[in-house]
């Protein structure tokens, strides 16, 4: 039988996902324990396929509802049972029933989340695990909600910033396609009996228009296939990697992508430190939030320096993970013992810097794209009417 395994490797600080064959679930657990891995979830692949077809489960909404019930005085088991009775049959019901059953079996809440079919965030699991030592589950839930809300808000700003340029580019491409495939071929017929020679640009445009008109169906099929391919790349996550690789070629974009990643990492470290984690234990969990492999490696090297006895601020500065202001803020946090609070401030400053860059870039890109689309359409029109202008000039000269 095949199982989908999610586990955390404490030695390398990486999240591991793989498909492995075994006779039973217990055999997989024993193998992972022998390898020294912390199990997050083990599920049969057939079961996972059926689960993906069910209703989507929102962990942030779950945390918000659970925090509200716990704040009202309910116990954890009562709160989960209340959520189970509130929701109809579906994926959410399956997830909640599994958590409820494991709590009744005597499992801790963090273990119930780890062993659930739904892949709960390792960060949420780690935060809950730390809070169980001090009975601060409500605080851990609130911190995770705030963390995810900030991340989603930043993600929405990224999407909003990309919508308008995409619409402008799409509209410009559609208008240009219409003119080349429909309008230009009709002008080509007008110029069939034109006695004067056409300019090279007009000749090329007319030939392109005729080609598009004669092969319109094939061209549309190619465009639809390209859009479908982009959709598949988006679904399997490769579109993000390709986009990041393209953006990383720009020094400015690479710098602000680094700012964005560091904002998430500092926010995560702040949350974990407040939950009782040490820096050496918190860094591997935060490290996985970096989607740049080089940045992840540098954070791992900085952790090794910390384990060797170096200060956190000095270790990050050695691997170019801070600027002057950030390094000094970290030094203040180390001296005062308020490192978690300082990292929260650093994360907020980084988010604001990235947001300002995003807003300025969007405002600058909008008029540039509009002008580019207008110029492109204008060039097509001028090239179509150029022979008429020449003819009018010749008649006027006569």
Secondary structure, 3 states (H helix, E strand, C coil): CEEEEEEEECCCCEEEEEEEECCCHHHHHHHHHHCCEEEEEEEEHHHHHHHCCCCCCCHHHHHHHHHHHHHCCCCHHHHHHHHHHHCCCCHHHHHHHHHHHHHHCCCCHHHHHHCCCCCCCHHHHHHHHHHCCCCCHHHHHHHHHHHHHHHHHHHHHHHHHHHHHHHHHHHHHHHHHHHHHHHHHHHHHHHHHCCCCCCHHHHHHHHHHHHHHHCHHHHHHHHHHHHHHHHHHHHCCHHHHHHHHHHCCCHHHHHHHHHHHHHHHHHHHHHHHHCCCCHHHHHHHHHCCCCCHHHHHHHHHHHHHHHCCCCHHHHHHHCCCCCHHHHHHHHHHHHHCCHHHHHHHHHHHHHHHHHHHHHHHHHHHHHHHHHHHHHHHHHHHHHHHHHHHHHHHHHHHC
